[in-house]
Amino acid sequence: MIDFKEILINSNYKKETEELINIANLVYKHWETYWTGFNSTYVCEEILKDFANLNDFKFFVYGGFSSSQRSRIACFRGDKISEEYALKSNFPAQGIKINGNFLFDNVTQDDFRSLLIENGVNKTKIGDIWTIGDRGAQGIIDNLDIEHLDEKIFYLRDVKVKINLVGIDELQIPSGRTEKLVNTVEASKRLDAIASAGFRISRTKIIERIENGLLKLNGSKVNKPTINLKIGDKLELENKGFIEILNLEITKRERWKVKLLRK
């Protein structure tokens, strides 16, 4: 066993870090590749910074497609060659389709995620979920212990839905996002102002998402739009990607010149 005590003590994400430590010990013992459960891609990347100097191990972050917002971490021995193609081909997950008529019922990704959790799926087994217009949702899910969902009928509020388990290649994967620099001038450093500008969503709609807990700041849900942001903060809005604050500079007119990286 390798002593990871110092890494765990200093981590801001102790639960996720402890899981990766347990997996690393299995890798060290059995020389196999092991995967964590699903977490925010941001959190995955953050906790791996603490493992960067461990030459005995290598890591790979993947969520089923290139721009996924929830990912798993693969851990394998540093002296074992594991090609990216092989890791993706053996990714321990599959696709899920949740079909229903939501023409008169406004639902979110979190509603579909809650449906799965209520029917016995641990949240760490659920990757990205995205809506398909008013026809339901699709997503990525762990491929173990989910057979009870396939071809079954459930209800989301008053809408009847049918779940089908499919291959990831059968999904309508959300269009990939490319990195883009965004420059804007705002009256304040408030979360709602900067998130609205970065995600290109109206202030009213972004406040609604914040108050409903749909936006994450540095990997954690927040519900107050008045929080002041700082350089280095990262925002995540499901199905809209990430925003990182690269620079904040006060102008002569006491407004804030903001430089963002959206990806």
C-alpha positions as CSV (number, residue, x, y, z in Angstrom):
1,M,0.0,0.0,0.0
2,I,1.1,3.6,-0.7
3,D,0.5,6.2,2.0
4,F,-1.7,8.9,0.5
5,K,-2.5,10.5,3.9
6,E,-1.0,13.9,3.1
7,I,-2.9,14.1,-0.2
8,L,-6.2,13.4,1.5
9,I,-5.6,15.9,4.3
10,N,-4.8,18.7,1.9
11,S,-7.6,17.9,-0.6
12,N,-10.6,20.2,-1.0
13,Y,-12.6,17.2,-2.3
14,K,-12.0,14.6,0.3
15,K,-14.7,12.1,-0.7
16,E,-13.7,12.1,-4.3
17,T,-10.0,12.0,-3.4
18,E,-10.5,9.1,-1.0
19,E,-12.2,7.1,-3.8
20,L,-9.3,7.7,-6.1
21,I,-6.8,6.7,-3.4
22,N,-8.7,3.4,-2.8
23,I,-8.6,2.7,-6.6
24,A,-4.9,3.5,-6.8
25,N,-4.2,1.0,-4.1
26,L,-6.1,-1.6,-6.1
27,V,-4.1,-0.7,-9.2
28,Y,-0.9,-1.0,-7.3
29,K,-1.9,-4.4,-6.0
30,H,-3.5,-6.0,-9.1
31,W,-1.8,-4.2,-12.0
32,E,-5.2,-3.6,-13.7
33,T,-7.0,-0.5,-14.8
34,Y,-9.7,0.8,-12.5
35,W,-12.2,3.7,-12.9
36,T,-13.8,6.0,-10.3
37,G,-17.5,6.9,-10.4
38,F,-18.7,9.9,-12.3
39,N,-17.9,13.4,-10.9
40,S,-17.8,16.9,-12.3
41,T,-15.0,17.0,-14.9
42,Y,-13.8,20.1,-13.1
43,V,-13.5,18.2,-9.8
44,C,-11.7,15.3,-11.6
45,E,-9.1,17.7,-13.0
46,E,-8.7,19.5,-9.7
47,I,-8.1,16.4,-7.6
48,L,-5.6,15.0,-10.1
49,K,-3.3,18.0,-9.5
50,D,-2.5,16.4,-6.1
51,F,-1.5,13.2,-7.8
52,A,0.7,14.7,-10.4
53,N,4.0,13.7,-8.8
54,L,3.2,10.0,-8.3
55,N,5.2,8.3,-11.0
56,D,3.8,4.9,-10.1
57,F,0.5,5.8,-11.6
58,K,-1.1,7.3,-14.7
59,F,-4.6,8.8,-15.0
60,F,-7.1,9.5,-17.8
61,V,-10.2,11.6,-17.5
62,Y,-13.2,10.7,-19.7
63,G,-16.9,10.9,-19.6
64,G,-18.1,9.1,-22.8
65,F,-17.5,11.9,-25.3
66,S,-15.0,14.8,-25.7
67,S,-16.9,17.7,-24.1
68,S,-18.6,15.8,-21.2
69,Q,-19.2,17.7,-18.1
70,R,-19.2,14.6,-15.8
71,S,-16.3,12.2,-16.1
72,R,-14.6,9.2,-14.6
73,I,-10.9,8.9,-13.8
74,A,-9.1,5.8,-15.1
75,C,-6.0,4.8,-13.0
76,F,-3.3,2.4,-14.1
77,R,0.3,1.6,-13.4
78,G,2.8,4.2,-14.7
79,D,4.9,1.5,-16.3
80,K,2.0,0.0,-18.1
81,I,1.2,1.3,-21.6
82,S,-2.5,2.0,-21.9
83,E,-3.5,3.7,-25.2
84,E,-6.2,6.4,-25.1
85,Y,-8.2,4.5,-27.8
86,A,-8.2,1.3,-25.6
87,L,-9.3,3.3,-22.6
88,K,-12.2,4.9,-24.5
89,S,-13.1,1.5,-26.1
90,N,-13.3,-0.1,-22.7
91,F,-15.0,2.8,-21.0
92,P,-17.3,1.1,-18.3
93,A,-20.5,2.9,-19.3
94,Q,-23.3,2.8,-21.8
95,G,-26.0,5.1,-23.2
96,I,-29.5,5.6,-21.8
97,K,-32.6,7.0,-23.5
98,I,-35.5,8.4,-21.5
99,N,-38.4,8.8,-23.9
100,G,-41.6,10.7,-23.1
101,N,-43.8,13.6,-24.3
102,F,-42.8,16.7,-22.4
103,L,-44.5,19.2,-24.7
104,F,-46.5,20.7,-21.9
105,D,-44.1,20.0,-19.0
106,N,-40.8,21.9,-18.7
107,V,-38.2,19.5,-17.3
108,T,-34.4,19.8,-16.7
109,Q,-31.4,17.5,-16.7
110,D,-31.7,17.4,-12.9
111,D,-35.3,16.1,-13.2
112,F,-34.1,13.2,-15.3
113,R,-31.2,12.6,-13.0
114,S,-33.5,12.5,-10.0
115,L,-35.7,10.0,-11.8
116,L,-32.8,7.6,-12.1
117,I,-31.7,8.1,-8.5
118,E,-35.2,7.5,-7.2
119,N,-35.2,4.2,-9.1
120,G,-32.0,2.8,-7.5
121,V,-29.1,4.4,-9.5
122,N,-26.4,5.9,-7.3
123,K,-25.6,9.4,-8.5
124,T,-21.9,8.5,-9.0
125,K,-23.1,6.0,-11.7
126,I,-24.7,8.8,-13.8
127,G,-22.7,10.8,-16.3
128,D,-24.0,13.6,-18.5
129,I,-27.7,13.9,-19.0
130,W,-29.0,16.2,-21.8
131,T,-32.6,16.9,-22.9
132,I,-33.8,16.1,-26.5
133,G,-36.3,18.9,-27.1
134,D,-39.7,17.9,-25.7
135,R,-39.1,14.2,-26.3
136,G,-37.2,13.4,-23.1
137,A,-33.5,13.0,-22.5
138,Q,-30.4,10.9,-23.2
139,G,-27.2,10.4,-21.2
140,I,-24.3,8.2,-20.1
141,I,-24.7,5.7,-17.2
142,D,-22.4,3.1,-15.5
143,N,-22.9,-0.3,-17.2
144,L,-23.2,-2.4,-14.0
145,D,-26.4,-3.2,-12.1
146,I,-28.8,-1.2,-14.3
147,E,-30.6,-4.1,-16.1
148,H,-33.7,-3.3,-14.1
149,L,-34.1,-0.1,-16.0
150,D,-34.1,-1.4,-19.6
151,E,-37.4,-1.4,-21.4
152,K,-39.2,-0.3,-18.3
153,I,-42.0,2.3,-17.8
154,F,-41.6,5.0,-15.2
155,Y,-43.3,8.3,-14.4
156,L,-41.6,11.7,-14.2
157,R,-44.3,13.8,-12.5
158,D,-47.3,13.0,-14.6
159,V,-45.5,12.0,-17.7
160,K,-45.0,8.4,-18.7
161,V,-41.5,7.6,-19.8
162,K,-39.8,4.5,-21.2
163,I,-36.1,3.9,-20.6
164,N,-33.9,2.1,-23.1
165,L,-30.2,1.1,-22.5
166,V,-28.2,1.5,-25.7
167,G,-24.6,1.8,-26.9
168,I,-23.0,5.2,-26.5
169,D,-22.6,5.4,-30.3
170,E,-26.4,5.3,-30.6
171,L,-26.8,8.6,-28.7
172,Q,-27.3,12.1,-30.1
173,I,-24.2,13.4,-28.5
174,P,-24.3,17.2,-27.7
175,S,-22.3,19.2,-30.2
176,G,-18.8,19.7,-29.1
177,R,-17.7,23.0,-27.6
178,T,-14.4,24.6,-28.6
179,E,-12.5,26.9,-26.3
180,K,-13.3,30.6,-26.7
181,L,-12.0,33.8,-25.1
182,V,-14.8,36.1,-24.0
183,N,-14.1,39.8,-23.1
184,T,-16.9,41.8,-21.5
185,V,-17.4,44.8,-19.3
186,E,-19.7,44.5,-16.3
187,A,-21.0,46.8,-13.6
188,S,-19.9,44.3,-10.9
189,K,-18.0,41.0,-10.2
190,R,-21.3,39.4,-9.2
191,L,-21.9,35.8,-10.2
192,D,-25.1,36.5,-12.1
193,A,-23.5,39.2,-14.2
194,I,-20.4,37.3,-15.2
195,A,-22.3,34.0,-15.7
196,S,-24.8,35.7,-17.9
197,A,-22.1,37.2,-20.1
198,G,-20.0,34.1,-20.3
199,F,-22.8,31.6,-21.0
200,R,-24.7,34.0,-23.2
201,I,-27.9,33.6,-21.2
202,S,-30.2,36.5,-20.1
203,R,-29.7,37.8,-16.5
204,T,-33.2,36.7,-15.6
205,K,-32.6,33.1,-16.8
206,I,-29.2,32.8,-15.2
207,I,-30.5,34.0,-11.8
208,E,-33.3,31.4,-12.1
209,R,-30.7,28.7,-12.7
210,I,-28.5,29.9,-9.9
211,E,-31.4,30.0,-7.4
212,N,-32.4,26.4,-8.5
213,G,-28.9,25.2,-7.8
214,L,-28.2,24.4,-11.5
215,L,-24.9,26.4,-11.6
216,K,-21.7,25.3,-9.8
217,L,-18.9,27.5,-8.6
218,N,-15.5,25.7,-8.3
219,G,-17.3,22.3,-8.3
220,S,-19.9,23.2,-5.7
221,K,-23.6,24.2,-6.2
222,V,-24.4,27.8,-5.2
223,N,-27.8,29.5,-5.0
224,K,-26.9,33.1,-4.4
225,P,-26.5,35.3,-7.5
226,T,-24.8,38.1,-5.5
227,I,-21.5,36.2,-4.8
228,N,-18.5,38.3,-6.0
229,L,-16.1,36.3,-8.1
230,K,-12.3,36.3,-8.4
231,I,-9.6,35.4,-10.9
232,G,-9.3,31.6,-11.2
233,D,-12.9,30.9,-10.3
234,K,-14.6,28.3,-12.6
235,L,-18.3,28.2,-13.3
236,E,-20.2,25.2,-14.6
237,L,-23.7,25.1,-16.1
238,E,-25.0,21.7,-17.1
239,N,-25.2,21.3,-20.9
240,K,-23.5,24.7,-21.3
241,G,-19.9,23.9,-20.4
242,F,-17.4,25.7,-18.2
243,I,-16.2,29.3,-17.8
244,E,-12.9,30.2,-16.2
245,I,-12.2,33.8,-15.1
246,L,-8.8,34.7,-16.5
247,N,-8.7,38.4,-15.5
248,L,-10.6,41.1,-13.6
249,E,-9.6,44.7,-14.0
250,I,-11.3,47.8,-12.7
251,T,-11.8,50.6,-15.3
252,K,-11.6,54.4,-14.9
253,R,-15.4,54.4,-14.8
254,E,-15.4,51.9,-12.0
255,R,-16.7,49.1,-14.1
256,W,-15.1,45.7,-14.4
257,K,-13.3,44.5,-17.5
258,V,-13.6,40.7,-17.5
259,K,-11.6,38.2,-19.5
260,L,-13.1,34.7,-19.6
261,L,-12.2,31.3,-21.1
262,R,-15.3,29.4,-22.2
263,K,-15.0,25.7,-23.0
